[in-house]
Amino acid sequence: MSASAAASSAASSAARGSAVRRAVQLFVSLVVGGLCLWFAFRGIAGGEGALDELVARLRAFPASAVAVFAALYFVQALLRTERWRLQVRGLTGTAPSWRDALAINAVAFAAVFLLPFRLGEFVRPNLCAQRRIMSASAGLAATALERIIDGLVTTALFGLLLVWAPEQFPAEVRAGGLTALLFFGGAVVFLVVAFRVRAPTLALVRRAASLAGHIFADRLTAMVGGFLDGLACFRGPGDVVLYVALSAGFWLLNGLSIHVVVDTLAPGTSPFAGFLCMCFLVIGVMLPAPPGNVGNFHAFARLGLVAAGVTAVPAVATGIIVHTLTTALVVLWAALFLLSGALRVRDAAQAAHAVDLTPST
């Protein structure tokens, strides 16, 4: 067999393997989403009174609350985009224009939200490479930094919420909050040390993770390494403070937008409920999720709100409305830039297709 034929056969085999892996991932995500939907509507879909109440609450949801939710969403989009521009400026020395940055982030976030298994995380790095903003690997490092910082910020918020939880929460719940805060503090210390002594830290991570298998060790080490690469965007303490402030602002507005919805459906509900719901949603969308996070979103919205003392019907109604509005705004925001020509549909499609060619997702 000639070298070209062998290369073609290997490429064909890799493509088949990728297709099978994607099919398995989609099947698993659909099963998880289906189970989550069953849980979300358990006790409601089968009860006529509860279902009627749910429909009535959805129909009565006012346009004014939709407008407030949309306004908060767009401010969040601006904060996310400026945070990313800060990263790009630190990594490349030049920040992209606001028009390009908004377009890339709008389309990328739509891909993250709509594609299963968060495969859309690869779209923004691919778009950056297409536009020669930075390499795909640098884009992935920036994404890794974002996700870990977001995880740390929401972990800290989750811990504070549980520590300051209303009195009806048991002592074990407050202990869980303290544990989350300790995890946050420990993670920050670890990352600071890792940044200062990179090679020994990565060797330690690989050695510890190898107890769970070499494949897991390789992936975890690569993830930590990617995060450390992303930290190169910070040129000084001022960049770190600004980045954390933008992250905190984004998540605070996110929780506030959920509070607007739940307080409209169940007037008098404490803001605590909306923020706790947000923390649960962060956990839910990290699980294998079907396209659009259908099921996962609704189940974890119910879990978070019920834990905060909201009854099942307004909790499920909140999940439905927040998911519907988020999906609509994500699609409309991305469509605005695609239809205006700020980003070509063909480039977005190529960036999404390149996800299928990524071997280790």
NORGI-V167658 format. One line per field, one symbol per residue. phi: phi as a letter, one per 40 degrees, with the letter a starting at -180 (. if undefined). psi: psi as a letter, one per 20 degrees, with the letter a starting at -180 (. if undefined). burial: 1 if it has 9 or more other ideal C-beta (glycine too) atoms within 8 Angstrom, else 0. A space follows every 10 residues. Layout:
phi->???
psi->???
burial->???
This chain:
phi->.ccccccccc cccccccccc cccccccccc cccccccdcd bcgbccbccc cccccccccc ccccccccdc cccccccccc cccccccccc cbgbcccccc cccccccccc ccccccffcc dcccdccccd cfcacccccc cccdcdcccc cccccccccc cccccdcccc cccccccccc cccdcccccc ccccccbcdc cccccccccc cchccccccc cccccccccc cccccadccc cccccccccc cccccccccd cccccbdgcc ddccccddcc cdcccccdbc dgfcgdcccc ccdcccccgc ccccccccdc cccccccccc cccccdcccc gcacdccccc ccccdccccb b
psi->prhhhghggg ggghgghggg ghgggggghh gghghhgggh jpighioggg gggggggghi pqhhhggggg ghghhghggg ghghhggggh hiipprqhgg gggghghghg gghhqrkkii higghhhggg jkgrrhhhhh ghgggghggg ggghgggggg ghhjqrhipr hhghhhghgg hhggghgggg hgghhhmggh ghhggggghi hjqhgggggg ghggghghgh iiioirhhgg ggghgggggg hghghhhhhg ghhhhnqipq hhgghhgggh hgggiiroqr pjkpfggggh ggggghhjjp rgghghhggg gggggggghg gggghghghi jhpqhggggh hhhhhiiohl .
burial->0000010010 0001000110 0100110111 0111111011 1001000001 1011001100 1000110111 0111111011 1111111111 1100010001 1111111111 1111111111 1111111111 1011010111 1111111111 1111111111 1110100000 0011011111 1011001100 1011000100 1100110011 0000011111 1011111111 1111000011 0111011111 1011111111 1111110010 1111111111 1111100011 0011111111 1111110101 0111111111 1110111011 1011011100 0110001101 1101100000 0
